[in-house]
Amino acid sequence: MQRFRLPLVLCVLACAAFPSHAFAGPWEPDVDVVTTTGLFGYRPATVLSHDGQGTYASRDEPAMRTEVRGRMRITGEWLEFDLEPYTVVPDDRLRVALGGVEATLVAPVRPWLKIGLYHHSAHNFSDGSYGWGIDLNAVVLDLRLFRGKLDLLGDEGWYRLRFLGHAYYRDQATPYVLTRTTTVAAKDIGGTAWRAGLLFDGDHPLGRTECSAMLTSDAAAPTSLLVNVAVTAKLGDAFFGALGEHLFVGPFIGYGQNFSRTETFGSNAFYGGVRVDLVFTDPARRHAGG
């Protein structure tokens, strides 16, 4: 847990070195609410914690039906802050199974490079037998590899490819993908040392896409891979009037693969469903960026 104390101290010192007007603005907000509802496959509706009691067997637990995630990004000249609270509804009955939040604070040291801090915590609401929850803190490296414009049907959008890396100095979460055959005791779930991979996203007046491929590890070699792909199209004012200009709907799919301890966590998980994205950001400003 203390392995990355020096990078953390360096990040704090870097923030302290910002000029006095760094926090004065102007600030630009981006806000949306993303709902993903599974139609096939397995997504867990429970997080595993080291202080849990007994053994977790996914065959005896409900899977995730729906995740509702709010996303708020505030961007300034010197800092960028992302906040993503979320809740999960299981497939056995209508209730909130868990809630969590992800937060990222980064500083653009170059137009293509950001460094900062990341936090992720989540807690089981409906079943405390699997522990208090997860707690992750990390140093972040966000590297933009390329960005381009997309001209389609007379409208212009943008796309970009990024490398994202997390080096964890608080590692209270399993690095493995939970599958339909996972059976593991709380003391054996392991901890997360690092996570790294590629992110691809794009925004166009007609639709949006978000894709990721992330490796996770408890030591040096990767222990698991998680791939997610989502493509949505704007409904437009023909469906819901002015609201349709901010509603994007489409499919999402995901695939998780464990590289080790497959006898405990299972080999892989494949899932998919429908994604609905309600975007509050002004479209003209959204499509000008990237």
Contacts in CASP RR format, 6 or more apart in sequence:
PFRMAT RR
TARGET T0000
AUTHOR 0000-0000-0000
METHOD contacts of the structure
MODEL  1
MQRFRLPLVLCVLACAAFPSHAFAGPWEPDVDVVTTTGLFGYRPATVLSH
DGQGTYASRDEPAMRTEVRGRMRITGEWLEFDLEPYTVVPDDRLRVALGG
VEATLVAPVRPWLKIGLYHHSAHNFSDGSYGWGIDLNAVVLDLRLFRGKL
DLLGDEGWYRLRFLGHAYYRDQATPYVLTRTTTVAAKDIGGTAWRAGLLF
DGDHPLGRTECSAMLTSDAAAPTSLLVNVAVTAKLGDAFFGALGEHLFVG
PFIGYGQNFSRTETFGSNAFYGGVRVDLVFTDPARRHAGG
1 169 0 8 1.000
1 170 0 8 1.000
1 171 0 8 1.000
2 169 0 8 1.000
3 169 0 8 1.000
3 193 0 8 1.000
4 138 0 8 1.000
4 139 0 8 1.000
4 167 0 8 1.000
4 168 0 8 1.000
4 169 0 8 1.000
5 169 0 8 1.000
7 139 0 8 1.000
7 167 0 8 1.000
7 169 0 8 1.000
8 117 0 8 1.000
8 139 0 8 1.000
8 169 0 8 1.000
11 115 0 8 1.000
11 116 0 8 1.000
11 117 0 8 1.000
11 139 0 8 1.000
14 107 0 8 1.000
14 109 0 8 1.000
14 115 0 8 1.000
15 107 0 8 1.000
18 78 0 8 1.000
18 79 0 8 1.000
18 107 0 8 1.000
19 78 0 8 1.000
22 77 0 8 1.000
22 78 0 8 1.000
22 79 0 8 1.000
23 78 0 8 1.000
23 79 0 8 1.000
25 76 0 8 1.000
25 77 0 8 1.000
26 76 0 8 1.000
26 77 0 8 1.000
27 74 0 8 1.000
27 75 0 8 1.000
27 76 0 8 1.000
28 74 0 8 1.000
28 75 0 8 1.000
28 76 0 8 1.000
28 285 0 8 1.000
29 72 0 8 1.000
29 73 0 8 1.000
29 74 0 8 1.000
29 75 0 8 1.000
29 281 0 8 1.000
30 71 0 8 1.000
30 72 0 8 1.000
30 73 0 8 1.000
30 74 0 8 1.000
30 75 0 8 1.000
30 281 0 8 1.000
30 286 0 8 1.000
31 70 0 8 1.000
31 71 0 8 1.000
31 72 0 8 1.000
31 73 0 8 1.000
31 279 0 8 1.000
31 280 0 8 1.000
31 281 0 8 1.000
32 70 0 8 1.000
32 71 0 8 1.000
32 277 0 8 1.000
32 278 0 8 1.000
32 279 0 8 1.000
32 280 0 8 1.000
32 281 0 8 1.000
33 68 0 8 1.000
33 69 0 8 1.000
33 70 0 8 1.000
33 71 0 8 1.000
33 277 0 8 1.000
33 278 0 8 1.000
33 280 0 8 1.000
34 67 0 8 1.000
34 68 0 8 1.000
34 69 0 8 1.000
34 70 0 8 1.000
34 71 0 8 1.000
34 275 0 8 1.000
34 276 0 8 1.000
34 277 0 8 1.000
34 278 0 8 1.000
35 66 0 8 1.000
35 67 0 8 1.000
35 68 0 8 1.000
35 69 0 8 1.000
35 275 0 8 1.000
35 276 0 8 1.000
35 277 0 8 1.000
35 278 0 8 1.000
36 66 0 8 1.000
36 67 0 8 1.000
36 69 0 8 1.000
36 230 0 8 1.000
36 252 0 8 1.000
36 273 0 8 1.000
36 274 0 8 1.000
36 275 0 8 1.000
36 276 0 8 1.000
37 65 0 8 1.000
37 66 0 8 1.000
37 273 0 8 1.000
37 274 0 8 1.000
37 275 0 8 1.000
37 276 0 8 1.000
38 64 0 8 1.000
38 65 0 8 1.000
38 66 0 8 1.000
38 271 0 8 1.000
38 272 0 8 1.000
38 273 0 8 1.000
38 274 0 8 1.000
39 272 0 8 1.000
39 273 0 8 1.000
39 274 0 8 1.000
40 271 0 8 1.000
40 272 0 8 1.000
40 273 0 8 1.000
41 63 0 8 1.000
41 180 0 8 1.000
41 269 0 8 1.000
41 270 0 8 1.000
41 271 0 8 1.000
41 272 0 8 1.000
42 58 0 8 1.000
42 63 0 8 1.000
42 179 0 8 1.000
42 180 0 8 1.000
42 269 0 8 1.000
42 270 0 8 1.000
42 271 0 8 1.000
43 63 0 8 1.000
43 64 0 8 1.000
43 67 0 8 1.000
43 269 0 8 1.000
43 271 0 8 1.000
44 58 0 8 1.000
44 61 0 8 1.000
44 63 0 8 1.000
44 64 0 8 1.000
44 178 0 8 1.000
44 182 0 8 1.000
45 61 0 8 1.000
45 62 0 8 1.000
45 63 0 8 1.000
45 64 0 8 1.000
45 65 0 8 1.000
45 88 0 8 1.000
45 89 0 8 1.000
45 90 0 8 1.000
45 91 0 8 1.000
45 97 0 8 1.000
45 98 0 8 1.000
46 56 0 8 1.000
46 61 0 8 1.000
46 97 0 8 1.000
46 98 0 8 1.000
46 124 0 8 1.000
46 127 0 8 1.000
46 130 0 8 1.000
47 98 0 8 1.000
47 122 0 8 1.000
47 123 0 8 1.000
47 124 0 8 1.000
47 130 0 8 1.000
47 133 0 8 1.000
47 134 0 8 1.000
47 173 0 8 1.000
48 56 0 8 1.000
48 130 0 8 1.000
48 131 0 8 1.000
48 133 0 8 1.000
48 134 0 8 1.000
48 173 0 8 1.000
48 174 0 8 1.000
48 178 0 8 1.000
48 184 0 8 1.000
48 186 0 8 1.000
48 189 0 8 1.000
49 124 0 8 1.000
49 130 0 8 1.000
49 131 0 8 1.000
49 132 0 8 1.000
49 133 0 8 1.000
49 134 0 8 1.000
49 172 0 8 1.000
49 186 0 8 1.000
49 189 0 8 1.000
50 131 0 8 1.000
50 172 0 8 1.000
50 186 0 8 1.000
50 187 0 8 1.000
50 189 0 8 1.000
50 190 0 8 1.000
51 131 0 8 1.000
51 132 0 8 1.000
51 186 0 8 1.000
52 128 0 8 1.000
52 129 0 8 1.000
52 130 0 8 1.000
52 131 0 8 1.000
52 132 0 8 1.000
52 186 0 8 1.000
53 129 0 8 1.000
53 130 0 8 1.000
53 131 0 8 1.000
53 186 0 8 1.000
54 129 0 8 1.000
54 185 0 8 1.000
54 186 0 8 1.000
55 183 0 8 1.000
55 184 0 8 1.000
55 185 0 8 1.000
55 186 0 8 1.000
56 130 0 8 1.000
56 182 0 8 1.000
56 183 0 8 1.000
56 184 0 8 1.000
56 185 0 8 1.000
56 186 0 8 1.000
57 182 0 8 1.000
57 183 0 8 1.000
58 178 0 8 1.000
58 179 0 8 1.000
58 180 0 8 1.000
58 181 0 8 1.000
58 182 0 8 1.000
58 183 0 8 1.000
59 180 0 8 1.000
59 181 0 8 1.000
59 183 0 8 1.000
62 90 0 8 1.000
62 91 0 8 1.000
62 92 0 8 1.000
62 97 0 8 1.000
63 90 0 8 1.000
63 91 0 8 1.000
64 88 0 8 1.000
64 89 0 8 1.000
64 90 0 8 1.000
64 91 0 8 1.000
64 97 0 8 1.000
65 89 0 8 1.000
65 90 0 8 1.000
65 91 0 8 1.000
66 88 0 8 1.000
66 89 0 8 1.000
67 86 0 8 1.000
67 87 0 8 1.000
67 88 0 8 1.000
67 89 0 8 1.000
68 86 0 8 1.000
68 87 0 8 1.000
68 89 0 8 1.000
69 84 0 8 1.000
69 85 0 8 1.000
69 86 0 8 1.000
70 84 0 8 1.000
70 85 0 8 1.000
70 86 0 8 1.000
71 82 0 8 1.000
71 83 0 8 1.000
71 84 0 8 1.000
72 82 0 8 1.000
72 83 0 8 1.000
72 84 0 8 1.000
73 80 0 8 1.000
73 81 0 8 1.000
73 82 0 8 1.000
73 83 0 8 1.000
74 80 0 8 1.000
74 81 0 8 1.000
75 81 0 8 1.000
78 107 0 8 1.000
78 108 0 8 1.000
79 105 0 8 1.000
79 106 0 8 1.000
79 107 0 8 1.000
80 104 0 8 1.000
80 105 0 8 1.000
80 106 0 8 1.000
80 107 0 8 1.000
80 108 0 8 1.000
80 114 0 8 1.000
81 103 0 8 1.000
81 104 0 8 1.000
81 105 0 8 1.000
82 102 0 8 1.000
82 103 0 8 1.000
82 104 0 8 1.000
82 105 0 8 1.000
83 101 0 8 1.000
83 102 0 8 1.000
83 103 0 8 1.000
84 101 0 8 1.000
84 102 0 8 1.000
84 103 0 8 1.000
85 99 0 8 1.000
85 100 0 8 1.000
85 101 0 8 1.000
86 99 0 8 1.000
86 100 0 8 1.000
86 101 0 8 1.000
86 102 0 8 1.000
87 96 0 8 1.000
87 98 0 8 1.000
87 99 0 8 1.000
87 100 0 8 1.000
88 96 0 8 1.000
88 97 0 8 1.000
88 98 0 8 1.000
88 99 0 8 1.000
89 95 0 8 1.000
89 96 0 8 1.000
89 97 0 8 1.000
90 97 0 8 1.000
90 126 0 8 1.000
95 126 0 8 1.000
96 125 0 8 1.000
96 126 0 8 1.000
97 124 0 8 1.000
97 125 0 8 1.000
97 126 0 8 1.000
97 127 0 8 1.000
98 122 0 8 1.000
98 123 0 8 1.000
98 124 0 8 1.000
98 125 0 8 1.000
98 126 0 8 1.000
99 122 0 8 1.000
99 123 0 8 1.000
99 125 0 8 1.000
100 120 0 8 1.000
100 121 0 8 1.000
100 122 0 8 1.000
100 123 0 8 1.000
101 119 0 8 1.000
101 120 0 8 1.000
101 121 0 8 1.000
101 122 0 8 1.000
102 118 0 8 1.000
102 119 0 8 1.000
102 120 0 8 1.000
103 118 0 8 1.000
103 119 0 8 1.000
103 120 0 8 1.000
104 116 0 8 1.000
104 117 0 8 1.000
104 118 0 8 1.000
104 119 0 8 1.000
104 140 0 8 1.000
105 116 0 8 1.000
105 117 0 8 1.000
106 114 0 8 1.000
106 115 0 8 1.000
106 116 0 8 1.000
106 117 0 8 1.000
106 140 0 8 1.000
106 142 0 8 1.000
107 114 0 8 1.000
107 115 0 8 1.000
107 116 0 8 1.000
108 114 0 8 1.000
109 115 0 8 1.000
111 144 0 8 1.000
112 143 0 8 1.000
112 144 0 8 1.000
113 141 0 8 1.000
113 142 0 8 1.000
113 143 0 8 1.000
113 144 0 8 1.000
114 140 0 8 1.000
114 141 0 8 1.000
114 142 0 8 1.000
114 143 0 8 1.000
115 139 0 8 1.000
115 140 0 8 1.000
115 141 0 8 1.000
115 142 0 8 1.000
116 139 0 8 1.000
116 140 0 8 1.000
117 137 0 8 1.000
117 138 0 8 1.000
117 139 0 8 1.000
117 140 0 8 1.000
118 136 0 8 1.000
118 137 0 8 1.000
118 138 0 8 1.000
118 139 0 8 1.000
118 140 0 8 1.000
118 166 0 8 1.000
119 136 0 8 1.000
119 137 0 8 1.000
119 138 0 8 1.000
120 134 0 8 1.000
120 135 0 8 1.000
120 136 0 8 1.000
120 173 0 8 1.000
121 133 0 8 1.000
121 134 0 8 1.000
121 135 0 8 1.000
121 136 0 8 1.000
122 133 0 8 1.000
122 134 0 8 1.000
123 132 0 8 1.000
123 133 0 8 1.000
124 130 0 8 1.000
124 131 0 8 1.000
124 133 0 8 1.000
130 186 0 8 1.000
131 186 0 8 1.000
133 172 0 8 1.000
134 172 0 8 1.000
134 173 0 8 1.000
135 170 0 8 1.000
135 172 0 8 1.000
135 173 0 8 1.000
136 168 0 8 1.000
136 170 0 8 1.000
136 171 0 8 1.000
136 172 0 8 1.000
136 173 0 8 1.000
136 192 0 8 1.000
137 168 0 8 1.000
137 169 0 8 1.000
137 170 0 8 1.000
138 166 0 8 1.000
138 167 0 8 1.000
138 168 0 8 1.000
138 169 0 8 1.000
138 170 0 8 1.000
138 195 0 8 1.000
139 166 0 8 1.000
139 167 0 8 1.000
139 169 0 8 1.000
140 164 0 8 1.000
140 165 0 8 1.000
140 166 0 8 1.000
141 163 0 8 1.000
141 164 0 8 1.000
141 165 0 8 1.000
141 167 0 8 1.000
142 162 0 8 1.000
142 163 0 8 1.000
142 164 0 8 1.000
142 165 0 8 1.000
143 162 0 8 1.000
143 163 0 8 1.000
143 164 0 8 1.000
144 160 0 8 1.000
144 161 0 8 1.000
144 162 0 8 1.000
145 160 0 8 1.000
145 161 0 8 1.000
145 162 0 8 1.000
145 163 0 8 1.000
145 198 0 8 1.000
146 160 0 8 1.000
146 161 0 8 1.000
147 158 0 8 1.000
147 159 0 8 1.000
147 160 0 8 1.000
147 161 0 8 1.000
147 290 0 8 1.000
148 158 0 8 1.000
148 159 0 8 1.000
148 160 0 8 1.000
149 156 0 8 1.000
149 157 0 8 1.000
149 158 0 8 1.000
150 156 0 8 1.000
150 157 0 8 1.000
150 158 0 8 1.000
150 159 0 8 1.000
150 202 0 8 1.000
150 204 0 8 1.000
151 157 0 8 1.000
152 204 0 8 1.000
152 206 0 8 1.000
153 206 0 8 1.000
155 204 0 8 1.000
155 205 0 8 1.000
155 206 0 8 1.000
155 287 0 8 1.000
156 204 0 8 1.000
156 287 0 8 1.000
157 202 0 8 1.000
157 203 0 8 1.000
157 204 0 8 1.000
157 205 0 8 1.000
157 287 0 8 1.000
158 202 0 8 1.000
158 203 0 8 1.000
158 204 0 8 1.000
158 287 0 8 1.000
158 289 0 8 1.000
158 290 0 8 1.000
159 200 0 8 1.000
159 201 0 8 1.000
159 202 0 8 1.000
159 203 0 8 1.000
159 209 0 8 1.000
160 200 0 8 1.000
160 201 0 8 1.000
160 202 0 8 1.000
160 290 0 8 1.000
161 198 0 8 1.000
161 199 0 8 1.000
161 200 0 8 1.000
162 198 0 8 1.000
162 199 0 8 1.000
162 200 0 8 1.000
163 196 0 8 1.000
163 197 0 8 1.000
163 198 0 8 1.000
163 199 0 8 1.000
164 196 0 8 1.000
164 197 0 8 1.000
164 198 0 8 1.000
164 199 0 8 1.000
164 214 0 8 1.000
165 194 0 8 1.000
165 195 0 8 1.000
165 196 0 8 1.000
165 197 0 8 1.000
166 194 0 8 1.000
166 195 0 8 1.000
166 196 0 8 1.000
167 193 0 8 1.000
167 194 0 8 1.000
168 192 0 8 1.000
168 193 0 8 1.000
168 194 0 8 1.000
168 195 0 8 1.000
171 191 0 8 1.000
171 192 0 8 1.000
171 193 0 8 1.000
171 218 0 8 1.000
172 191 0 8 1.000
173 191 0 8 1.000
173 192 0 8 1.000
174 184 0 8 1.000
174 189 0 8 1.000
174 190 0 8 1.000
174 191 0 8 1.000
174 192 0 8 1.000
174 265 0 8 1.000
175 190 0 8 1.000
175 191 0 8 1.000
175 192 0 8 1.000
175 193 0 8 1.000
175 195 0 8 1.000
175 216 0 8 1.000
175 217 0 8 1.000
175 218 0 8 1.000
175 223 0 8 1.000
175 224 0 8 1.000
176 182 0 8 1.000
176 189 0 8 1.000
176 190 0 8 1.000
176 216 0 8 1.000
176 223 0 8 1.000
176 224 0 8 1.000
176 258 0 8 1.000
176 261 0 8 1.000
176 264 0 8 1.000
176 265 0 8 1.000
177 224 0 8 1.000
177 225 0 8 1.000
177 226 0 8 1.000
177 256 0 8 1.000
177 257 0 8 1.000
177 258 0 8 1.000
177 265 0 8 1.000
177 268 0 8 1.000
177 269 0 8 1.000
178 265 0 8 1.000
178 269 0 8 1.000
179 256 0 8 1.000
179 258 0 8 1.000
179 265 0 8 1.000
179 266 0 8 1.000
179 267 0 8 1.000
179 268 0 8 1.000
179 269 0 8 1.000
180 269 0 8 1.000
181 266 0 8 1.000
181 267 0 8 1.000
182 264 0 8 1.000
182 265 0 8 1.000
182 266 0 8 1.000
183 264 0 8 1.000
184 264 0 8 1.000
184 265 0 8 1.000
188 264 0 8 1.000
190 218 0 8 1.000
191 218 0 8 1.000
192 216 0 8 1.000
192 217 0 8 1.000
192 218 0 8 1.000
193 217 0 8 1.000
193 218 0 8 1.000
193 219 0 8 1.000
193 220 0 8 1.000
194 216 0 8 1.000
194 217 0 8 1.000
195 214 0 8 1.000
195 215 0 8 1.000
195 216 0 8 1.000
195 217 0 8 1.000
196 214 0 8 1.000
196 215 0 8 1.000
197 212 0 8 1.000
197 213 0 8 1.000
197 214 0 8 1.000
197 215 0 8 1.000
198 212 0 8 1.000
198 213 0 8 1.000
199 210 0 8 1.000
199 211 0 8 1.000
199 212 0 8 1.000
200 209 0 8 1.000
200 210 0 8 1.000
200 211 0 8 1.000
200 212 0 8 1.000
201 208 0 8 1.000
201 209 0 8 1.000
201 210 0 8 1.000
201 211 0 8 1.000
202 208 0 8 1.000
202 209 0 8 1.000
202 210 0 8 1.000
202 290 0 8 1.000
203 286 0 8 1.000
203 287 0 8 1.000
203 290 0 8 1.000
204 287 0 8 1.000
205 234 0 8 1.000
205 283 0 8 1.000
205 287 0 8 1.000
206 233 0 8 1.000
206 234 0 8 1.000
207 231 0 8 1.000
207 232 0 8 1.000
207 233 0 8 1.000
207 234 0 8 1.000
207 248 0 8 1.000
208 231 0 8 1.000
208 232 0 8 1.000
208 248 0 8 1.000
208 277 0 8 1.000
208 279 0 8 1.000
209 229 0 8 1.000
209 230 0 8 1.000
209 231 0 8 1.000
209 232 0 8 1.000
210 228 0 8 1.000
210 230 0 8 1.000
211 227 0 8 1.000
211 228 0 8 1.000
211 229 0 8 1.000
211 230 0 8 1.000
212 226 0 8 1.000
212 227 0 8 1.000
212 228 0 8 1.000
213 225 0 8 1.000
213 226 0 8 1.000
213 227 0 8 1.000
214 225 0 8 1.000
214 226 0 8 1.000
214 227 0 8 1.000
215 222 0 8 1.000
215 224 0 8 1.000
215 225 0 8 1.000
216 222 0 8 1.000
216 223 0 8 1.000
216 224 0 8 1.000
216 225 0 8 1.000
216 226 0 8 1.000
217 223 0 8 1.000
221 259 0 8 1.000
222 259 0 8 1.000
223 258 0 8 1.000
223 259 0 8 1.000
223 260 0 8 1.000
223 261 0 8 1.000
224 256 0 8 1.000
224 257 0 8 1.000
224 258 0 8 1.000
224 259 0 8 1.000
225 256 0 8 1.000
225 257 0 8 1.000
225 259 0 8 1.000
226 254 0 8 1.000
226 255 0 8 1.000
226 256 0 8 1.000
226 257 0 8 1.000
227 254 0 8 1.000
227 255 0 8 1.000
227 256 0 8 1.000
228 252 0 8 1.000
228 253 0 8 1.000
228 254 0 8 1.000
229 252 0 8 1.000
229 253 0 8 1.000
229 254 0 8 1.000
230 250 0 8 1.000
230 251 0 8 1.000
230 252 0 8 1.000
230 275 0 8 1.000
231 250 0 8 1.000
231 251 0 8 1.000
231 252 0 8 1.000
232 248 0 8 1.000
232 249 0 8 1.000
232 250 0 8 1.000
232 275 0 8 1.000
232 276 0 8 1.000
232 277 0 8 1.000
233 248 0 8 1.000
233 249 0 8 1.000
233 250 0 8 1.000
234 244 0 8 1.000
234 245 0 8 1.000
234 247 0 8 1.000
234 248 0 8 1.000
235 244 0 8 1.000
235 247 0 8 1.000
235 248 0 8 1.000
235 249 0 8 1.000
236 244 0 8 1.000
236 245 0 8 1.000
236 247 0 8 1.000
237 244 0 8 1.000
237 245 0 8 1.000
239 247 0 8 1.000
240 247 0 8 1.000
245 283 0 8 1.000
246 278 0 8 1.000
246 279 0 8 1.000
246 280 0 8 1.000
246 283 0 8 1.000
247 276 0 8 1.000
247 277 0 8 1.000
247 278 0 8 1.000
247 279 0 8 1.000
248 276 0 8 1.000
248 277 0 8 1.000
248 279 0 8 1.000
249 274 0 8 1.000
249 275 0 8 1.000
249 276 0 8 1.000
249 277 0 8 1.000
250 274 0 8 1.000
250 275 0 8 1.000
250 276 0 8 1.000
251 272 0 8 1.000
251 273 0 8 1.000
251 274 0 8 1.000
251 275 0 8 1.000
252 272 0 8 1.000
252 273 0 8 1.000
252 274 0 8 1.000
252 275 0 8 1.000
253 270 0 8 1.000
253 271 0 8 1.000
253 272 0 8 1.000
253 273 0 8 1.000
254 270 0 8 1.000
254 271 0 8 1.000
254 272 0 8 1.000
255 268 0 8 1.000
255 269 0 8 1.000
255 270 0 8 1.000
255 271 0 8 1.000
256 268 0 8 1.000
256 269 0 8 1.000
256 270 0 8 1.000
257 267 0 8 1.000
257 268 0 8 1.000
258 265 0 8 1.000
258 266 0 8 1.000
258 267 0 8 1.000
258 268 0 8 1.000
279 286 0 8 1.000
END
